[in-house]
Amino acid sequence: MNKFISIKTALPGPSSKKIDEKREKCVPKILGSLSPCYIDSGEGALVKDVDGNVFIDFTGGWGCLIVGHAHPRVVSAVKEQAEKYLHTDFTAVPYEPFVELAARLAKLTLGKSEKKVSFFNSGAEAIENSVKIARGYTKRKAVVVFEGAFHGRTLLTMTMTHQAMPYKCGFGPFAPEVYRMPYPVPYRPSIKIRDFESKLLSYVDPKEVAAFVIEPIQGEGGFRVPLDSFLEELKKLSEKYGILFVADEVQSGMGRTGKMFAIENWGIEPDIIAAGKSIAAGLPLSAVIAKKEIIDSLPNNSIGGTYVGNPVACRAAIEVLNIIRDEKLLERAKNLGEKIRKRFLKMKDKYEIIGDVRGIGAMIGMEFVKNRETKEPAPDETKKIIKECLGNGLLIAGAGIHHNVIRMLLPLVITDEQLDEGLDVLENAVAKVDEGRS
Ligand SMILES: Cc1ncc(COP(=O)(O)O)c(C=O)c1O
């Protein structure tokens, strides 16, 4: 018996269908949506659609809603700010929320080096600018990225992103000087850590490399956690060759793994951190947190943009940090992670289709395979599981180069009861699809 989920109409319901008819005429087909139902309102981990159906949301706006939908403290900070001023451009007339947020973020990162913070609008922009900063500081051109990476959709970040379909199809020529290395993981080993340096040397002169740009845990790539000690080895290589270590924390940051930034799980202080998504509870904001000597080496006005560090988004982000602190969301991420992992591992014992369960804190995913021996990916089955969940009131995100992973991007403010109800829907979907293939 569901306590939170309430599906009252066929999906999509009549009001959603009506909006959809209009959409078909004016919104490009390439902009698809996971849910066929349009949202009316959101609260915490719940989404109510325009027909009154209620869903549990494990997607959190693709990982932007660590503090949940419409957190009252964020809403009131946004309202208060909107009534005062919406925009000046910090480089025209500066404002305190920008400075306050920069000060808070700079203090939150690991390590002794002083940091300074610049703001942008999206994750891709944060990554583009991290690369610009790294190139400007090192006076080197090359960037090393990894298999399975997702860094965005602009020309440079699309080039840095691994997956061709759909992100790069027909969109070349791509940006030069981007080199891709294996991302060593336990489930599908691609390279031994001891062979990494020689492989790197075979691709590019390390003295030409400005930065390693790496997701400490891959997001779109399928919640892949690198092999033990790989990130430490990469850090050593970055020091050996004077290459900057850039952590793409757009998806893994802001507390999802139980640490403010995922890289802290390895005790590494990166030279640059790119943050985004959950930073401002869904408002468009991203940040580049760089060591002071790096960012201060660049000429004035060499980075920026009209809307970067918008005051409303900055106020929302300050409130996100307050909520993470006051509601102890880092602890909650660990606690949720333990519950989810336990449940997923139990499911793995029951359903052959589950090949791997992995992740840190609440950043946990499950990989589906046709055969546990061969590890042949099961993308069609994964699609069916996601669809089955949707039909039963659970919004859940897929991932992975082979489209065979589901990932938990749930708001950390979800209650235990909501989590259990959502996991029940997920388990029923996995059971049904697993049974249906035998
Ligand atoms: C790790 C990572 N980097 C960068 C991006 C790009 O962020 P945005 O879509 O805000 O440009 C994403 C988006 O999913 C991401 O997961």
The ligand as an ORCA input file, in Angstrom:
! r2SCAN-3c Opt
* xyz 0 1
  C      30.353     15.403    -14.112
  C      29.651     16.443    -14.940
  N      30.349     17.446    -15.454
  C      29.761     18.413    -16.199
  C      28.420     18.373    -16.478
  C      27.790     19.427    -17.318
  O      26.928     20.194    -16.537
  P      25.805     21.107    -17.216
  O      24.797     20.174    -17.794
  O      25.267     21.919    -16.067
  O      26.483     21.935    -18.240
  C      27.653     17.322    -15.961
  C      26.207     17.221    -16.252
  O      25.584     16.216    -16.110
  C      28.273     16.332    -15.163
  O      27.594     15.304    -14.654
*
